[in-house]
Amino acid sequence: MVQSSYDVKTIVLRKNINESEAMRIVEEKKTSPFKSLLSRPKKEDVHVHSLKLYYECILMVSGKYVADYFRKATHSISVDSNVSEVLLGDGLFPVRSKSSITKAFVGKRGKNKIDFKLDEHVFVEEEDELTFDHHGRDIKFPFKINSKTVENYPKQLLDKNESNVKKPEMTYDAAIDKLKTQLKKPMETDVKNLNEEFTLREISEIYIPIFEARLIGPKKKVGIIRIDSVRKKIL
């Protein structure tokens, strides 16, 4: 996977449980992957083959989209019932024809309407951020990022655990394209003189420490338990 060159911020969240605490959770829940509607194995029938700490990347991109363009529009004004047309600049605008139903409801004294076909100059400004798990699926970011929740030396920590780091499978370009699509709302069909600009604010790789236990159950079936060590939560 080839990534385009971007200035990427690297963040590693701190664990809130250690390996022994993770193992206690696994021992407590190790039969869960093997249970069925009618049965659940005994704890002694399930063996914890391994417990490893992985650092899984959540990719976050943020940016801003601005645009201006002209679009066709019709604006109407009301005039007195005895007005037949309006002179505006070099244009002469007649009143709108009334249907028989309208005449029946409002009578001869009802206000007349005049339609002006104009070009509107429209300005759009949108900002947002998107987050993706390491497989590239859209997710809502559930963590807090501040000085208390992040590691002080993230790159050194990831280098030290390089074999257990799960980098994003989605490219930066693909993530940015999704953000652009999110920010650029569908426009009217009759648009002209479009000027638009997308500004990338930030790309962040946020690594979540995940304990992953490999379990061997009855008939040598394999099960997995994954624990989010930041939120102390089984995934």
SULKABEL-V418204 format. One record per residue. PHI is phi in whole degrees, 0 to 359 (NA if undefined). PSI is psi in radians with two decimals (NA if undefined). D_LAST is the distance of its C-alpha to the last C-alpha in Angstrom with 2 decimals. Layout:
# SULKABEL-V418204
phi	psi	d_last
PHI	PSI	D_LAST
PHI	PSI	D_LAST
This chain:
# SULKABEL-V418204
phi	psi	d_last
NA	2.08	27.03
262	2.19	29.64
260	2.49	28.77
290	2.81	31.47
277	2.02	32.64
223	2.75	31.08
276	1.83	30.83
252	2.29	27.10
272	2.30	25.66
250	2.23	23.19
229	2.39	20.85
238	2.18	18.54
280	2.59	16.55
279	2.54	17.21
286	2.55	15.07
248	0.02	15.23
223	2.65	14.72
260	-3.08	16.64
296	-0.70	16.35
294	-0.66	18.03
293	-0.67	15.78
296	-0.70	12.69
295	-0.65	14.83
297	-0.70	15.67
296	-0.74	12.14
297	-0.78	11.90
298	-0.62	15.41
289	-0.61	14.75
249	0.18	11.97
292	-0.32	13.25
277	-0.24	15.01
303	-0.75	12.19
294	-0.26	11.85
252	-0.01	15.63
285	2.66	16.49
232	-3.07	18.54
296	-0.52	20.41
251	-0.25	23.25
210	2.82	22.07
214	2.31	19.69
290	2.81	20.76
286	2.69	21.98
300	-0.62	20.14
289	-0.21	23.09
270	-0.02	22.59
243	2.23	19.26
248	2.32	19.65
278	1.85	17.31
286	-0.73	18.74
200	2.74	17.20
224	2.05	14.83
234	2.63	14.84
260	2.11	13.98
248	2.69	13.47
245	1.86	14.25
260	2.35	12.78
275	2.32	15.07
253	2.17	14.82
265	2.22	18.34
237	2.27	20.20
233	2.47	23.73
223	2.66	26.18
189	-3.10	29.75
223	2.44	32.75
237	2.23	34.87
232	2.54	38.48
205	2.67	41.09
218	2.56	44.50
198	2.98	46.50
251	2.47	49.24
224	2.65	48.87
287	2.45	51.46
208	2.74	51.79
237	2.17	54.33
243	2.44	55.29
245	2.57	57.74
233	2.70	60.30
262	2.41	62.53
229	2.92	66.31
298	2.78	69.27
294	-0.38	70.50
265	0.15	73.67
267	2.27	71.83
254	-0.41	71.85
197	2.83	70.34
232	2.38	69.12
262	2.11	70.16
227	1.99	67.44
62	-2.19	68.31
263	0.12	69.80
253	2.57	68.08
243	2.09	69.44
244	2.02	66.87
279	2.81	68.09
288	2.73	66.66
288	2.41	64.24
292	2.39	65.96
266	2.43	65.42
284	2.86	64.71
297	-0.58	67.01
293	-0.74	64.29
298	-0.76	63.79
299	-0.66	67.54
294	-0.61	67.76
280	-0.76	65.19
261	-0.34	66.29
75	-3.03	69.96
290	-0.45	72.18
273	-0.03	71.24
295	2.60	67.50
298	2.54	66.01
269	2.71	65.88
243	2.44	62.82
237	2.27	62.91
260	2.27	60.03
249	2.09	59.53
270	2.06	57.61
231	2.92	56.07
255	2.18	53.69
262	2.38	50.91
266	1.96	49.53
253	2.39	45.78
243	2.33	43.47
234	2.38	39.67
217	2.08	37.24
227	2.41	33.43
230	2.51	30.72
193	3.02	26.96
221	2.62	23.86
234	2.59	21.08
233	2.52	17.71
226	2.45	16.07
287	3.12	13.02
289	-0.18	14.40
271	-0.14	15.08
94	0.23	17.15
272	2.43	15.43
297	2.31	16.33
220	2.84	13.80
269	2.37	14.63
281	2.05	14.48
262	0.10	12.79
251	2.75	14.30
261	2.41	17.84
242	2.00	20.08
204	-3.10	23.12
298	-0.40	25.07
273	-0.32	23.10
255	-0.09	19.61
243	2.67	20.59
285	2.57	22.07
284	-0.53	25.84
233	1.28	26.24
297	-0.77	23.34
293	-0.68	25.29
296	-0.68	26.60
294	-0.73	23.20
291	-0.68	21.91
298	-0.68	25.22
294	-0.55	24.93
248	0.60	21.57
307	-0.69	22.58
291	-0.32	21.56
251	0.32	17.88
262	2.22	17.76
256	1.78	16.21
287	2.83	18.66
294	2.39	18.44
278	-0.38	19.55
275	2.41	21.17
284	2.77	24.55
299	-0.72	25.67
299	-0.72	28.37
294	-0.69	26.08
294	-0.71	23.95
293	-0.69	27.25
299	-0.69	28.68
295	-0.68	25.86
295	-0.76	26.53
302	-0.77	30.23
298	-0.68	29.78
296	-0.73	27.82
281	-0.60	30.59
273	1.61	33.52
292	2.68	33.95
302	2.35	36.20
260	2.94	39.82
296	2.77	42.98
285	-0.57	44.84
263	1.30	48.07
241	2.45	47.09
219	2.86	49.32
53	0.84	49.62
283	2.20	45.85
239	2.15	44.87
220	2.67	41.18
210	2.33	39.20
249	2.29	35.56
242	2.09	34.73
283	2.13	31.59
274	-0.86	30.64
198	2.52	27.83
243	2.25	25.30
232	2.38	22.53
256	1.99	20.11
249	2.02	17.43
261	2.23	15.54
255	2.18	12.25
285	2.07	12.18
239	2.14	9.22
276	2.26	10.03
236	2.08	9.82
257	2.31	11.65
259	2.19	13.92
241	2.53	15.27
245	2.11	18.61
250	-2.89	19.31
304	2.52	22.48
60	0.46	24.59
61	0.44	22.77
290	2.56	19.78
256	2.35	16.86
230	2.77	13.24
232	2.37	10.17
239	2.24	7.53
244	2.33	5.47
237	2.11	5.75
288	1.89	6.52
280	-0.10	10.09
277	-0.83	11.55
263	0.00	10.06
56	0.85	9.49
229	2.35	6.16
283	2.28	3.78
269	NA	0.00
